[in-house]
């Protein structure tokens, strides 16, 4: 379906072209300036038989008509996308664009070249494949506040390999909000929050205790919950274990899919700024947590340093993209390696 219908007159000019489907609907296209050629302008439908009728005239005006038919492929699977951010969303300076594909693809380059990112102002950026059905785009540096970004998905009819064909044409536009970054120093048990380059607040915190140390690295706010039930069973702690907990947690901001949050922790007030007592989360007073919750949007940067652990933020345990150097990131592009 993505292949163009091309008709050429040899030794004359085209006078009429009609490419129609079984219902009689015509395919849009245009002549070249000399009218020696015609080319379709939009992708065709899947599994459809088309009829082509073309008439040309020679130098003496004598007409010749050609009639032919062809059929487009019927795909094994039709490829669609789920995109982060959402259309119209305002996000933080660290949020990459994530495209989750409905099926794994074998021709990554064919897909990647039909996912185009435009922004105002322009940025240097690149795609990185996480797996055969997921890729993400980030700029070389954090987005600048106020940047307007549009992802143009142009997959209609694209052969992605192994019988999988694209079936989607759409735009997703979003805006970069104010620049909110937080630095969690586990050694000092302090979190410093800057907003648009100015320090806004320094907050006493607690972090992961021995055996449950908080991961080092650059993380990105994934989702926000005014109230979140946290059950230790979800991280493999048996209810009979002394470490087991089930808590109603307020002002919770998720930073990893494995269960790290920044949240209010009124039960650890005495430890905040003094010792590490959590199971990996960054905890603070309810007043500080509510303030931080109100400042934070999806995509804000939360960086953890000086945690006494070998654990580091993984690439796909949330958005660990910023922990890769730019050269490491661009190596994950199918177009860079093709």
N, C-alpha and C positions, 0 to 999 in steps of 0.2 A: 503493500500500500504506500510506502514512502517513495518508491521509484516513480519518477516523472514519466508521464506519457509524452513521447516526443514524435512529431510528425514532420517530415522534410519533403519538399518538392524538388526534384532533380530536373533542371532545365526548364523551370517555369515558376509560377507563383501560386500560393494557396489562395483559394477564394472562399472556401467554407470548410469548417471542421466541426464535427459533433461527436463527442464521446458520451455515451449514455448508459445508465444502468437498466436493469430489467423493468423498472417502473417508469422509465422515460426521463428521469432526472438527468440533467447534463452536468458534466464536469467542467469547472471553470478553468480557463487557460487564456493564453495570449499569443498573438503573432509576434515575430520579430519585426524590426523596422522594414526589412525588405520583403516581408511576407513570404519568405522561402521556408519558414519554419514555424511551428506551433508547439507550445509546451504547457502542460497542466501546471496549476499553481497551488493546489491543495492536496493533501494525502487522500488516497482512495479508501473505500470501505474494505473490510475483510471478506473473504469468501464470496466475492461478487463477480458475476460475468458482465463484462463491459463490451459494448459494440462501438467500433470506430468507423465513421464515415467521413472521408476527406475528399474534397474536390480541388483540383488544380487546373490552371490554364497555361498552355504553352505560349510562345511568342506571338503566334497567330490568333490566340484567343480560344483555341480548341480545348474543350474541357476533358478531363479524365477523372473518374471517380474510383476510389479504392475503398473497399469494405473489409474489415477484419474484426476478430473478437479475441479477447483474452480473459483470464480469470485470476483474481488475486488469491493469495494463500489463505488457508483457514488455520489459524495458529493453534498450537497445543495449549498455550496459556497467553492471556492478555496481561500486559505489565501495567500496573498502577503504582502510585506513590502516596505515602503518608509523609508530610513535611513538618518539621519544626524549624522556625517558629510558625505560628498560625498567621493566616492572612490578616493584616490590620493590627497585629500585636506590637506593643512597644516593649523592648527587651534590653537587657544589660549588655555591656561592652564585650563580654566574653562568650556570648552564645554563638556557637557555630550553626550553620545550616545543616540539618540532618535530613537525608532522604532515605526512607525505608521503602524498599521495593517489595511488591507483592509476591515476587518469585525470584529465586537466585538466577543470575545471568552468567553466561560464559564469555560474552563479548562486552567486557567492561568499558572499553574505549568507545564503542558505538553508543552506549548509554551516556557516558560522561560528556561527550561532545554535544549532546542535546540537552544538557542541563546548564543553562547560561545564567551567570550572576552579573547584574548591573547595579551600580550604586552611584549616589551623588553625595559627597565627592567620590571619585574613583579610588579603589584600593587595589593593592596587589594581594591576590589570594589564590588558593588552589584547593582541589578536591583530594580526599584521601579515602581509600576504600577500607572499611572496617571488616567487611565480609562480602561474599558474593551477592548479598541482598541489602547491603547498607553502605552508604558513603556519606562523608561530611565535608563541608567547605568552611574554611576559616581564612581570615586575612593574615598577612605576615605578622602584623601587630594587632593589638586589640582594636575593635571598631572605635571610631570617634563618635562622641555624643552628637546626636542630630543627623547622623547619616541615614539616608533613605535607601533601602535595599529592595531589589526585586529579583526573585528566582523565576526564570522563564523555563518551564517544563515543556519540551517540544519532542515528545517521544512517540507521537502518533505514527504507527506503521513501521517504526524502526525495528530491524532484525537484531535481537539481543542474543541470538544463538540458541541452538537446541530446540527450535520451534517456539520460542518465546518472542512475542512481538509487542512493542509499545502500543498503548491505547489511551494516551492522555496528552492533552494540550491545555495548559493553564498557567497563570501567573500567581505567585505568592509574594506579597509586598509587606514589609515591616519597617519599623523605625527603631533606631538605637536611642535609648533614653539617657538619663544622666549617668555619669561615671561613678559608680559605687564599688569600691574595692575594700576588702578586709584582709588583714594580716594577722593570723593566729600564731603567736609565739608560745609553743608548748613549754619551753624551758622557763619563760617568765610568767606563764599562765595569764597572758593578757591578749586581748584582741583589739587591734587598732583599726578603726573604720575611717576611710577618707571618702569624701564626696566632692566630685569635680576638682580633685587635687588638693583639697584642704582637709586637715584632720578634723573629724566631726566628734569622735568620742573614743576613749580608751576604756575597755570593759574587762573587769576581772572574770576569768573563766576557769572551768575545770576541763580536763580532757581525759583520754583513755588511760586507764590504769595498766599496770604490768600484765602482759598477756592479752590485753585488749587495746594496745596503743593506737591512737589516731594516726591515720595515714598522712605522711608528708606529701606535699605537692600542691599544684594549682588545681582547684576544683571550681565548679560552676553551680550556682543555685539552680536546682532542677524543678522544684515545686514547693508550694507553701501551704501549711495547714495551721489554722487557728487552734485546732485541737486534733491531736493524733494519738491513737491508742498504740502503744509500743509494747509488743509481746516478745520476750526473749526467745520463745520457741522459733520465731522466724529467722534467727541467726544461729540455730542449732543448740540452744541451751534447754536442757530437759527441765520440766517443772519441778522435779525433785532436787535439782542442783541448787546449792546455796547462792549461785550467781543469777538464778532465775528472777525475772521481774515482769510485771505487767502494769504499765503506768498510763495515766491520762496526761499527755504532754502538751503544753500550750506553746504557741508561737514557734512552731517547728518548721525549719527550712531544710529540705533534703539536699545533700551534696553528693551522695553515692547511692547507687541502686542496692548495694549490699547492706545499707542501713545506717550510714553516718548522717547525722543531722546537726544543725546548730539550733539550740532550743532553750526554752525556759526550764530551769531545774531547781525549783525551790527547796527540794530535799537535800541539795548539796551546797547550800548557801555558805556554810562554814568552811568548805573546801575551796571555794572559788577564789582564785588568786593565790592559793596556798598549796594545793596538792591535786593529784590526778586520781579521780575516783570513778570515772564513767566507763562504759563498755565501748568507747570509741567516739562517742558524740562530744561535741563542744557544748557545755552547759553554762548557763549564766542566770542571774536573777530574773524574775518575771518582768520587772520594770525595764531592765536593759533588753530583754528578749523581745518585748512588745515594741520598744523603740526600733530595734534592729529589723524586726519583721516589717514595720511600716516603711523603712527606708529601702527595703530589698525588692528587687524585681527578678523575674526569671532571667538568667544569664549573667548576673553579677558575679564578680570574681571573689572567691574566698580561698586564700592561700595559707597552707599550714607549713610551718618551719620548726625545726629543732625538736621534733618528736623523737624520743629514743627508741626507734624501731627501724627494721629493715623494710617495713611495708611502705609502699609508695602508691600514689594514685594511678590506677590502671586506666588505659586508654578508653575502654568501653564500660567502665564501672561508673556510669554517668558520662560526663564530657571531660575526659582527661587530655584533650587535644593540645592544650597549651604546655604540657610537659615534654612534648617533642620539639626538637630544634626545627627550624624552618627547612633545612635540608632533609631531615628525617621525614617531615610532613610531606614535602613535595615528592619524595620517593614513592609515596603511596598512591600517586595519581596514575591511572591507566594510560593517559595521554603522554605523560612524561616518559613512560617506559616503553611506549609503542613505537 
